[in-house]
Structures are given as C-alpha cells and as structure tokens.
Amino acid sequence: MSEYITGDKHGEHTIQLLSNKYWPEGGELTRDDHLFVAGDFGLLFNNIPTPTELYWLNWLNNKPWRTLVVDGNHENHPMLNDLPRINWCGGEVGVIKDNIYHLRRGEIFTINNKKFFVFGGARSEDKMYRKEHISWWKEELPSTGELIRGYENLKAHNFKVDYIITHTAPFEVIAKYPVELSVMNPDRYSLIDFFDAIYSEVEFKHWYFGHFHKDMKLDKEFTAVYHKKIQVED
C-alpha cells in the first residue's frame, strides 16, 4: 500500500510516461496503491472528448493502481465540476473513470492511514494565447467558497495533516526559489496567498506541487514534481 506523486501530464502529450516502459515499478502496484497527479492532468480537456483522449483514459483506467487527479490550470474545469461525485476516504471526489478520481479542492483524504490535504488550481500565464471556454476557463482559480471550505476542513482536522498536494505553491516558496523554479518575477494572487496562510498554520510532513515543470526537492518541506514518479516520504 503505497502512494506516489507525479506532475503535469497535459493529456496525451506525456501520459505515456506512466507506461511500463518508463515506469516499470508501476506494473507491480495494486488497487491498494495510489498515484497522485499534481495538476494539469489534461485528459478531460476538449468540450467534446476526442478519440485520442478516450483511448488514453481507458488505457490509464486499466492500470493496476488508482489514479488521483488534483486539477491544475490547464484543465476543462466545467467538465471536471460536472463529474458524478462520491464520498471516498473522507472527502468528495469526481469520478472520471472507475479507477480515476478527481480530488475536489480543499478536501482531506485519509488513505492508508495518511491524511492528504489537496487543493488544485493555479493562474495561467499563457491565457493570452488561449480562448475562453475552448482552451482556458476562469475556474482555474478557486472561488471564495472553495477557499473557505478548504480552510474549514483543515480546522476540522485541527490544522494537522500528513501531506499537502497542490498544483502551484505558496508565494513564500516561489519567492524563495525563483531560479530553481524558473520564475524570475513572481507576483501574488489569491490562491498562493491562501497557501501562504495555511503554510504558517498547518502542521504537515511534506508539501508536493506541480505547475513549474521541475523535478526538484527544494528543502525538507517542499518538492516540485513533473515527470518523475516519487513515493511520498514517511
């Protein structure tokens, strides 16, 4: 019973990195093992799913582990929000496929006796090249209600979890490691301000995030994930 985390897959572009060719260890996993995707999953992206998207969704659904999707900014958020929902491991998920779940923002999941707080979303820096409702959706950033729900869930758990998985990171971290994350001029917005707030209040073992297209452990608390599949630290 293990938990692994990987980063942005952008749908058909790099989802094949989860194949046995690139990740032979994955073939040894079971339904009791879980793989988190830390945003920009991208396999529910087109308003009318393409045959290629459907192929890769079925391919991933047949993998031996369960895939747990944290949304990023490059997602079709209305489509994710319209998924049928169930309660699973203490939180609410959208069912993408039998074996692929979208983890709703601000939920806390107890998986193999470990608590995971997840919160998707980020701001697209390339939205000027995208078209609203076709390749970009304003729901990439959370509503006030989602932020409140996340905070209230943490409060209900006495502000103590084992792991935090998000797409982007607290501003404090981005500003501390701009060269490592290739962000030369970081600026603030509501979501990363929220992450700053919970960073100062929540007790946790480790925080994993995607978004920056880096595989890098920054310090004892934060790891950026991208192509690698890493096992969560105990």
Summary of the structure (lengths in Angstrom):
residues: 234
radius of gyration: 16.4
end to end distance: 12.8
largest distance: 45.2
contacts: 772
relative contact order: 0.17
helix: 28%
strand: 25%
